[in-house]
Amino acid sequence: MRPLIRVIERLVGTVGIASAMLLVPLVLATCWEVFSRYVMDAPTVWAYEVGYILTGSHFLLGLAYTLREGLHIRIDIFTSSMSPRTRAIIDTLAYSIVLPLLAWLAWMLLQYLIAGYARGERSGQSALNLPVWPFRLVFFVSFLLFALQVFVELLKSVDRVLLPARTEP
């Protein structure tokens, strides 16, 4: 079980770091748009849509990584006074509810991706009018990775419930 956890967390970490790198072209595209619009009085036809896609991709691909690092917002006002085992039980219940929903969502996003690709659907967001399937692929991969990381968190919380003195992998 621990090797599976390590493999999934390594994959999530790699994708999370790669998603952070999406900020570099996002900043460059935004700076170029501001420069060309206000200095050269010639706005681009591509910067809005590229910025839109890079921002969304950065956010979505970072979901699982954020969970892996324990950086999602939690309401600790109630759980801070509870024992670690009780918190692990609550986590187990929460992850057990969320995991099937994320798996279903990933499946539906895959269907949405396939349909958009088959129809040759385009964004219509700007004059660039990019195909939508690459961004829908990001949606699918993001929620699939998020579901995998929730699965890992579920395994770790079950481990904490069953063996409270044991350390995390």
N, C-alpha and C positions, 0 to 999 in steps of 0.2 A: 504494500500500500504506500509506503513512504517513497519508493522510486516513482510511482505514478504522481504523487504530490509534487515531487521535485521537478519532474518533466513538465507538468502543467504550469507550475510557478515559473520555471525558466522561460517557457514559451510566452507566458503573460508578461514577464519582465522584459523580454526582448521586444515584444510589440509595444509595450508601454514606453520604453526608451525611444524606439523608432517614432512613435507618435509625438513625443516631445520634440523631435527633430523637425516636425512639420511646421514648427513656429518660425524656423529660419526662412523658408520660402514665403511664408505668410507675411512676415515683417518686410522682406524685400519687395514683395508685390505691392504691399500697402504703401511703402515709402515711394516706390516708383509711381504709383497712381497719384499720390499727393504732389510729387514733383512735376509730373507731366500735366496734371490738371491745373495747378496754381502757378507754376513757373513758365511752362511752355504753352499753357492754355490749349492743351490737346489731351483730353481725358482718354483713357484706354477703353477698349470694348471688352477686355478680358479680366481686368483686376477685380471687379466686384464678384464675378462668379468664381474665380480662383480663390479669392478670400473666403467666400461663403463655404466652398467645399473643403478648403484646408482647415478652417475653424471647426466645422462639424466633424471632420475626420479626426482632428486632434482631440476633441472632446470625447467622441465615441470610443476611439481606440484606447483611450486612457481609463475607461471605466473599470475594467478588470484589474489593471495595475493599481489603481487607487484603492480598490478593495483589498488587494494583496498586501498593500502597505498599511492598511488600517486607517486610511485617511478620509473615508466617507463620514459624513456627519452622523453622530450618534447622540441620543438624548441620554446622558449619563446621570441626570438628576435622580432617576429611580434606581438604576442599576449600580451606582457607585457604592451604595450601602449593602449590596448583596455579596454573597460569597462568590468566588470564581466559579465554583461548580454550578451555582444557580444561574449565573450569567451564561455559562456554557449551555445549560438547558434551554434558556431563552433563545440563544443563538441557534441552537439545533432546531428548535421549533420554527423560528423565522426563516432559516435557510431551507427547511423542508417545505415551507409554503412557497417561497420565492422560486426555488429551482424548477419545478414543473412549469411555472408561468414563463420563466426565461427560456426554457427549452421549447415551449410552444411558440413563443415570440420569434426565436431564431428560425424555427421551421417556417413560420409564416413569412418572415423576411426573405428566406430563400425562395419561396414561391413568388414573392413580389419581385425579386431580382430576376428570376427566370422569365417572368411575364414582361418586364420592362426590356430585357434583352431581346426577347422574341419579337416584340413590337417595334424595336428600334427607337424606343422612346427617347426624347431629347428634353433638356431641362426647361428651355423657354425663359430662363432667368435673365439672360442678357443676349447681346448680339453674338456672343461666342457660341451659345446654344449647344453645350456639351451633351454627349450621351449620358443617360442617368445610371446605366448599369454599374459603372465603377464605384459610384457613391453608394449605390444599393449593396454592392459587395462589401463595402466598408461597414454598412449597417449590419449585415449578416455576420461578418467575421467578428465585429465588436460584441454583439449579443451572444454569439457562440462562445467567445472567450470569457465573457462575463458569466455565462452559465457554468462553464468549466471551473472558473475561479470560485463561484458560489458552491459548486460541488466539493472543491477542495476545502473550503471553509467549513462546510458541513462535516466532512470527514474529520477535520481537526477539532471541531466542537464536540463531536461524538466521542472522539478520543479523550478530550478533557473531561467529559461527563463520566466515562467509564474508568479512566485512570487519572484522577485529578492531580496526583503528584508528578506525573510524567511531563517532561518539557515538550514544547512544540518542535516539529521537524525543521 
